Amino acid sequence: MEIGGLHFTYGNVAIFAVAVFLLAGVYSFVRQGLKIAALIVFVLAAIAFTGGVMWL
């Protein structure tokens, strides 16, 4: 699928979905007051998002 010159595959979409899922986890941890866990999960989400962007 081409959008704006970027070629999306099922792999790209799956990686972005994982990043969104991890960001939802960050929100959940912040609501519970677990800031260290939220930071760790945020870093994992950033790595997943970066991987998805680099794969484009």
C-alpha positions in Angstrom: 0.0 0.0 0.0 1.5 3.4 -1.0 0.6 6.5 1.0 2.4 9.7 0.2 5.3 7.8 -1.3 5.7 5.5 1.7 5.3 1.8 1.1 3.4 0.2 4.0 3.5 -3.6 4.4 1.8 -5.8 6.9 5.1 -5.9 8.9 5.2 -2.1 9.1 1.6 -1.9 10.3 2.2 -4.6 12.8 5.2 -2.8 14.3 3.2 0.5 14.5 0.4 -1.4 16.2 2.8 -2.8 18.8 4.1 0.8 19.4 0.5 2.0 19.9 -0.2 -0.9 22.3 3.0 -0.1 24.3 2.0 3.6 24.5 -1.4 2.5 25.9 0.6 0.6 28.5 2.6 3.8 29.3 -0.7 5.6 29.9 -1.9 2.8 32.2 1.3 2.8 34.2 1.3 6.6 34.6 -2.3 6.4 35.9 -1.2 3.8 38.5 1.7 6.0 39.5 4.4 3.5 38.2 6.6 6.1 36.6 9.7 3.9 36.3 7.7 1.1 34.6 6.1 3.7 32.3 9.5 5.1 31.3 10.7 1.6 30.4 7.7 0.8 28.4 7.9 4.2 26.7 11.5 3.4 25.6 10.3 0.1 24.2 7.5 1.9 22.3 10.0 4.4 20.9 12.3 1.6 19.7 9.3 -0.2 18.1 8.2 3.0 16.4 11.7 3.8 15.2 12.0 0.3 13.8 8.8 0.7 11.9 9.9 4.0 10.4 13.3 2.6 9.4 11.6 -0.3 7.7 9.5 2.0 5.4 
